[in-house]
Amino acid sequence: MIMICACLIGIVAGLRAITPLAAVSWAAHLGWLPVQGTWLAFLGSSITPYVVTALAVVELVADKLPTTPSRRMPAGFGARIVTGALSGAAIATANDAIWLGLVLGVIGAVIGTFAGSAMRAQLARAFGKDLPAALLEDMIAIGGAILIVSRFA
């Protein structure tokens, strides 16, 4: 089940790059994910959850701007791969399989990036505009990230 969660948190990264990192950072900070003593220990520090959460909020706002590039462009896609990898690795610490979690997080991020882009485009067409589709995607990403990390509480 932990490995499925590692992949799922990667899928969330494909929807919103920073949201899953904020969720795993809070989970690590609260002691739900055993990252201490690993190279991911920084996720559980006293300041990281606050900084990453602030960045996630900025991302949620910036995502709605008309000048925001596609998530499939190199910078956005790369960010999703990195945060999916870190988030998947953090989830997998519960199974002492950080490297497998990292790989599954990357796979999930690739899936989430392309599936999320296609889903949002289809929803935007159905709604006749992008904002409702973007807000629905926000809710799925935030709710999904919370649901995944709360499994470790």
Stockholm file with secondary structure:
# STOCKHOLM 1.0

chainA/1-153         MIMICACLIGIVAGLRAITPLAAVSWAAHLGWLPVQGTWLAFLGSSITPYVVTALAVVELVADKLPTTPSRRMPAGFGARIVTGALSGAAIATANDAIWLGLVLGVIGAVIGTFAGSAMRAQLARAFGKDLPAALLEDMIAIGGAILIVSRFA
#=GR chainA/1-153 SS CHHHHHHHHHHHHHHCSSHHHHHHHHHHHTTSSCCTTSTTGGGGSSSHHHHHHHHHHHHHHHTTSTTCCCTTSHHHHHHHHHHHHHHHHHHHGGGTCHHHHHHHHHHHHHHHHHHHHHHHHHHHHHHTSHHHHHHHHHHHHHHHHHHHHHTTC
#=GC SS_cons         CHHHHHHHHHHHHHHCSSHHHHHHHHHHHTTSSCCTTSTTGGGGSSSHHHHHHHHHHHHHHHTTSTTCCCTTSHHHHHHHHHHHHHHHHHHHGGGTCHHHHHHHHHHHHHHHHHHHHHHHHHHHHHHTSHHHHHHHHHHHHHHHHHHHHHTTC
//
